Each structure stands twice: as structure tokens, then as C-alpha cells.
Amino acid sequence: MVTTISVDEEVKKLLESLKGDKDWNSFLKELAEEYATFKREKVRKELKELFEAEFEDVRVKMWAREF
């Protein structure tokens, strides 16, 4: 089944310049997969930073209780 996605001409020109020789299916699938990977990595990094910050906070609180 073939579908149509409406975009502004400016967006289409940008996508066409990035697409190169690939067909639209391959290009858009690759673009979506790269975006999903980027988002997962961003969330993973944010969670890691949050965990490390909370771990340091716990260590400080435990240290403070000792004194």
C-alpha cells in the first residue's frame, strides 16, 4: 500500500538533499530508526546522570548521619 505524506516544499527539499540515491522507504525508515536510537541514548544518559546524582546525595546523607 502506498501513502502520501504532505510536507512544505522547504522540508521536502531538505529531505531530498539528505536522501541522496536512496528510495524514500529506505531513507525514511533509516531516519526514523536513527531518531529512535538518538532518543533512547538521550534518555539513557539522563537516567544515568540522575542515578549518579541521587547516589551522591545518598552518600552525603549517610556520611552526615555518622557525624
N, CA, C and O atoms as CSV, one atom per row, in Angstrom:
chain,resi,resn,atom,element,x,y,z
A,1,MET,N,N,0.846,-1.188,0.000
A,1,MET,CA,C,0.000,0.000,0.000
A,1,MET,C,C,0.883,1.240,0.000
A,1,MET,O,O,1.789,1.353,0.826
A,2,VAL,N,N,0.643,2.131,-0.876
A,2,VAL,CA,C,1.400,3.368,-0.997
A,2,VAL,C,C,0.593,4.499,-0.376
A,2,VAL,O,O,-0.618,4.590,-0.576
A,3,THR,N,N,1.272,5.361,0.381
A,3,THR,CA,C,0.603,6.504,1.002
A,3,THR,C,C,1.363,7.778,0.658
A,3,THR,O,O,2.461,7.735,0.103
A,4,THR,N,N,0.766,8.893,0.994
A,4,THR,CA,C,1.360,10.192,0.737
A,4,THR,C,C,1.489,10.948,2.044
A,4,THR,O,O,0.591,10.918,2.886
A,5,ILE,N,N,2.616,11.625,2.206
A,5,ILE,CA,C,2.835,12.475,3.372
A,5,ILE,C,C,3.020,13.893,2.850
A,5,ILE,O,O,3.908,14.147,2.036
A,6,SER,N,N,2.187,14.814,3.314
A,6,SER,CA,C,2.275,16.205,2.862
A,6,SER,C,C,3.263,16.969,3.743
A,6,SER,O,O,3.161,16.961,4.970
A,7,VAL,N,N,4.216,17.625,3.091
A,7,VAL,CA,C,5.183,18.465,3.802
A,7,VAL,C,C,5.395,19.731,2.995
A,7,VAL,O,O,5.108,19.770,1.799
A,8,ASP,N,N,5.900,20.775,3.657
A,8,ASP,CA,C,6.221,22.017,2.963
A,8,ASP,C,C,7.333,21.753,1.948
A,8,ASP,O,O,8.117,20.816,2.096
A,9,GLU,N,N,7.386,22.599,0.912
A,9,GLU,CA,C,8.423,22.440,-0.117
A,9,GLU,C,C,9.820,22.543,0.481
A,9,GLU,O,O,10.732,21.832,0.061
A,10,GLU,N,N,9.987,23.425,1.458
A,10,GLU,CA,C,11.293,23.606,2.106
A,10,GLU,C,C,11.740,22.307,2.787
A,10,GLU,O,O,12.904,21.916,2.694
A,11,VAL,N,N,10.811,21.655,3.462
A,11,VAL,CA,C,11.118,20.394,4.138
A,11,VAL,C,C,11.429,19.316,3.102
A,11,VAL,O,O,12.365,18.536,3.279
A,12,LYS,N,N,10.661,19.269,2.036
A,12,LYS,CA,C,10.901,18.269,1.005
A,12,LYS,C,C,12.278,18.449,0.370
A,12,LYS,O,O,12.973,17.464,0.121
A,13,LYS,N,N,12.680,19.685,0.106
A,13,LYS,CA,C,13.998,19.925,-0.464
A,13,LYS,C,C,15.104,19.484,0.493
A,13,LYS,O,O,16.103,18.903,0.069
A,14,LEU,N,N,14.924,19.760,1.767
A,14,LEU,CA,C,15.901,19.329,2.763
A,14,LEU,C,C,15.992,17.806,2.802
A,14,LEU,O,O,17.086,17.242,2.782
A,15,LEU,N,N,14.834,17.144,2.859
A,15,LEU,CA,C,14.822,15.679,2.887
A,15,LEU,C,C,15.430,15.086,1.619
A,15,LEU,O,O,16.180,14.112,1.688
A,16,GLU,N,N,15.118,15.660,0.480
A,16,GLU,CA,C,15.682,15.153,-0.775
A,16,GLU,C,C,17.201,15.293,-0.805
A,16,GLU,O,O,17.902,14.428,-1.330
A,17,SER,N,N,17.706,16.395,-0.234
A,17,SER,CA,C,19.161,16.581,-0.220
A,17,SER,C,C,19.830,15.570,0.711
A,17,SER,O,O,20.957,15.145,0.457
A,18,LEU,N,N,19.153,15.190,1.768
A,18,LEU,CA,C,19.694,14.190,2.697
A,18,LEU,C,C,19.524,12.769,2.166
A,18,LEU,O,O,20.336,11.888,2.448
A,19,LYS,N,N,18.473,12.561,1.404
A,19,LYS,CA,C,18.113,11.228,0.897
A,19,LYS,C,C,19.145,10.682,-0.070
A,19,LYS,O,O,19.462,9.493,-0.046
A,20,GLY,N,N,19.661,11.540,-0.911
A,20,GLY,CA,C,20.628,11.083,-1.905
A,20,GLY,C,C,20.010,10.085,-2.863
A,20,GLY,O,O,18.918,10.319,-3.383
A,21,ASP,N,N,20.700,8.962,-3.107
A,21,ASP,CA,C,20.245,7.952,-4.067
A,21,ASP,C,C,19.288,6.924,-3.474
A,21,ASP,O,O,18.790,6.059,-4.194
A,22,LYS,N,N,19.026,7.007,-2.177
A,22,LYS,CA,C,18.148,6.021,-1.540
A,22,LYS,C,C,16.699,6.231,-1.978
A,22,LYS,O,O,16.300,7.334,-2.352
A,23,ASP,N,N,15.929,5.155,-1.922
A,23,ASP,CA,C,14.492,5.319,-2.163
A,23,ASP,C,C,13.862,5.873,-0.882
A,23,ASP,O,O,14.449,5.793,0.197
A,24,TRP,N,N,12.666,6.431,-1.020
A,24,TRP,CA,C,12.021,7.081,0.122
A,24,TRP,C,C,11.782,6.123,1.280
A,24,TRP,O,O,11.973,6.501,2.436
A,25,ASN,N,N,11.370,4.896,0.996
A,25,ASN,CA,C,11.119,3.933,2.076
A,25,ASN,C,C,12.368,3.694,2.905
A,25,ASN,O,O,12.332,3.780,4.132
A,26,SER,N,N,13.470,3.393,2.237
A,26,SER,CA,C,14.726,3.123,2.938
A,26,SER,C,C,15.196,4.347,3.712
A,26,SER,O,O,15.607,4.246,4.868
A,27,PHE,N,N,15.131,5.495,3.065
A,27,PHE,CA,C,15.594,6.726,3.702
A,27,PHE,C,C,14.781,7.062,4.946
A,27,PHE,O,O,15.345,7.330,6.007
A,28,LEU,N,N,13.458,7.047,4.816
A,28,LEU,CA,C,12.614,7.414,5.955
A,28,LEU,C,C,12.705,6.390,7.083
A,28,LEU,O,O,12.665,6.761,8.256
A,29,LYS,N,N,12.827,5.109,6.743
A,29,LYS,CA,C,12.989,4.085,7.772
A,29,LYS,C,C,14.300,4.306,8.521
A,29,LYS,O,O,14.328,4.264,9.751
A,30,GLU,N,N,15.381,4.542,7.786
A,30,GLU,CA,C,16.683,4.793,8.409
A,30,GLU,C,C,16.636,6.045,9.283
A,30,GLU,O,O,17.176,6.056,10.389
A,31,LEU,N,N,15.995,7.086,8.787
A,31,LEU,CA,C,15.867,8.337,9.534
A,31,LEU,C,C,15.104,8.108,10.845
A,31,LEU,O,O,15.515,8.593,11.900
A,32,ALA,N,N,13.997,7.370,10.772
A,32,ALA,CA,C,13.199,7.086,11.964
A,32,ALA,C,C,13.976,6.217,12.956
A,32,ALA,O,O,13.906,6.444,14.164
A,33,GLU,N,N,14.707,5.235,12.458
A,33,GLU,CA,C,15.493,4.364,13.341
A,33,GLU,C,C,16.623,5.147,14.016
A,33,GLU,O,O,16.887,4.954,15.203
A,34,GLU,N,N,17.284,6.020,13.272
A,34,GLU,CA,C,18.344,6.842,13.858
A,34,GLU,C,C,17.782,7.774,14.921
A,34,GLU,O,O,18.403,7.977,15.965
A,35,TYR,N,N,16.611,8.341,14.661
A,35,TYR,CA,C,15.981,9.235,15.633
A,35,TYR,C,C,15.609,8.468,16.903
A,35,TYR,O,O,15.832,8.953,18.013
A,36,ALA,N,N,15.046,7.281,16.739
A,36,ALA,CA,C,14.677,6.460,17.898
A,36,ALA,C,C,15.917,6.095,18.713
A,36,ALA,O,O,15.882,6.126,19.943
A,37,THR,N,N,17.003,5.753,18.041
A,37,THR,CA,C,18.256,5.435,18.726
A,37,THR,C,C,18.776,6.656,19.474
A,37,THR,O,O,19.219,6.546,20.617
A,38,PHE,N,N,18.723,7.806,18.837
A,38,PHE,CA,C,19.161,9.048,19.470
A,38,PHE,C,C,18.347,9.334,20.732
A,38,PHE,O,O,18.907,9.681,21.771
A,39,LYS,N,N,17.025,9.189,20.637
A,39,LYS,CA,C,16.154,9.451,21.793
A,39,LYS,C,C,16.442,8.475,22.928
A,39,LYS,O,O,16.506,8.878,24.090
A,40,ARG,N,N,16.617,7.177,22.598
A,40,ARG,CA,C,16.931,6.184,23.635
A,40,ARG,C,C,18.250,6.521,24.324
A,40,ARG,O,O,18.352,6.437,25.548
A,41,GLU,N,N,19.250,6.898,23.549
A,41,GLU,CA,C,20.557,7.233,24.109
A,41,GLU,C,C,20.463,8.474,24.999
A,41,GLU,O,O,21.093,8.538,26.054
A,42,LYS,N,N,19.680,9.447,24.569
A,42,LYS,CA,C,19.494,10.668,25.353
A,42,LYS,C,C,18.838,10.346,26.694
A,42,LYS,O,O,19.276,10.838,27.734
A,43,VAL,N,N,17.799,9.529,26.673
A,43,VAL,CA,C,17.106,9.145,27.906
A,43,VAL,C,C,18.031,8.321,28.798
A,43,VAL,O,O,18.043,8.505,30.015
A,44,ARG,N,N,18.809,7.408,28.198
A,44,ARG,CA,C,19.748,6.597,28.964
A,44,ARG,C,C,20.765,7.483,29.673
A,44,ARG,O,O,21.079,7.261,30.842
A,45,LYS,N,N,21.277,8.480,28.968
A,45,LYS,CA,C,22.249,9.401,29.550
A,45,LYS,C,C,21.619,10.205,30.689
A,45,LYS,O,O,22.234,10.380,31.741
A,46,GLU,N,N,20.397,10.692,30.480
A,46,GLU,CA,C,19.711,11.466,31.519
A,46,GLU,C,C,19.453,10.612,32.759
A,46,GLU,O,O,19.626,11.081,33.884
A,47,LEU,N,N,19.039,9.360,32.556
A,47,LEU,CA,C,18.805,8.467,33.690
A,47,LEU,C,C,20.106,8.161,34.431
A,47,LEU,O,O,20.123,8.096,35.660
A,48,LYS,N,N,21.175,7.978,33.694
A,48,LYS,CA,C,22.475,7.714,34.316
A,48,LYS,C,C,22.899,8.903,35.168
A,48,LYS,O,O,23.347,8.727,36.301
A,49,GLU,N,N,22.760,10.108,34.632
A,49,GLU,CA,C,23.117,11.310,35.383
A,49,GLU,C,C,22.241,11.459,36.624
A,49,GLU,O,O,22.736,11.826,37.689
A,50,LEU,N,N,20.958,11.181,36.496
A,50,LEU,CA,C,20.046,11.261,37.628
A,50,LEU,C,C,20.415,10.237,38.693
A,50,LEU,O,O,20.437,10.558,39.881
A,51,PHE,N,N,20.700,9.020,38.280
A,51,PHE,CA,C,21.075,7.968,39.216
A,51,PHE,C,C,22.368,8.343,39.941
A,51,PHE,O,O,22.463,8.193,41.159
A,52,GLU,N,N,23.357,8.827,39.201
A,52,GLU,CA,C,24.624,9.212,39.822
A,52,GLU,C,C,24.436,10.364,40.794
A,52,GLU,O,O,25.046,10.375,41.864
A,53,ALA,N,N,23.603,11.332,40.439
A,53,ALA,CA,C,23.339,12.464,41.326
A,53,ALA,C,C,22.642,11.989,42.597
A,53,ALA,O,O,23.001,12.410,43.696
A,54,GLU,N,N,21.654,11.119,42.454
A,54,GLU,CA,C,20.936,10.614,43.625
A,54,GLU,C,C,21.846,9.746,44.475
A,54,GLU,O,O,21.750,9.779,45.702
A,55,PHE,N,N,22.731,8.969,43.855
A,55,PHE,CA,C,23.665,8.127,44.595
A,55,PHE,C,C,24.603,8.996,45.422
A,55,PHE,O,O,24.872,8.684,46.582
A,56,GLU,N,N,25.106,10.090,44.836
A,56,GLU,CA,C,25.977,11.007,45.575
A,56,GLU,C,C,25.214,11.647,46.728
A,56,GLU,O,O,25.768,11.819,47.813
A,57,ASP,N,N,23.959,11.999,46.509
A,57,ASP,CA,C,23.130,12.593,47.554
A,57,ASP,C,C,22.959,11.619,48.712
A,57,ASP,O,O,23.036,12.017,49.874
A,58,VAL,N,N,22.730,10.356,48.407
A,58,VAL,CA,C,22.578,9.333,49.441
A,58,VAL,C,C,23.885,9.175,50.202
A,58,VAL,O,O,23.873,9.075,51.429
A,59,ARG,N,N,25.006,9.149,49.501
A,59,ARG,CA,C,26.312,9.011,50.161
A,59,ARG,C,C,26.567,10.171,51.105
A,59,ARG,O,O,27.075,9.971,52.208
A,60,VAL,N,N,26.220,11.385,50.688
A,60,VAL,CA,C,26.417,12.561,51.536
A,60,VAL,C,C,25.529,12.466,52.759
A,60,VAL,O,O,25.978,12.751,53.869
A,61,LYS,N,N,24.274,12.069,52.580
A,61,LYS,CA,C,23.357,11.960,53.714
A,61,LYS,C,C,23.830,10.890,54.693
A,61,LYS,O,O,23.765,11.085,55.906
A,62,MET,N,N,24.310,9.754,54.166
A,62,MET,CA,C,24.791,8.698,55.048
A,62,MET,C,C,26.036,9.159,55.802
A,62,MET,O,O,26.208,8.846,56.980
A,63,TRP,N,N,26.893,9.898,55.124
A,63,TRP,CA,C,28.101,10.409,55.763
A,63,TRP,C,C,27.719,11.408,56.847
A,63,TRP,O,O,28.298,11.391,57.933
A,64,ALA,N,N,26.765,12.265,56.571
A,64,ALA,CA,C,26.352,13.286,57.540
A,64,ALA,C,C,25.761,12.649,58.787
A,64,ALA,O,O,25.923,13.192,59.880
A,65,ARG,N,N,25.085,11.524,58.662
A,65,ARG,CA,C,24.497,10.841,59.830
A,65,ARG,C,C,25.566,10.311,60.773
A,65,ARG,O,O,25.340,10.176,61.975
A,66,GLU,N,N,26.725,10.016,60.217
A,66,GLU,CA,C,27.803,9.478,61.027
A,66,GLU,C,C,28.362,10.539,61.976
A,66,GLU,O,O,28.960,10.196,62.996
A,67,PHE,N,N,28.179,11.803,61.658
A,67,PHE,CA,C,28.770,12.861,62.479
A,67,PHE,C,C,27.731,13.681,63.177
A,67,PHE,O,O,28.068,14.613,63.908
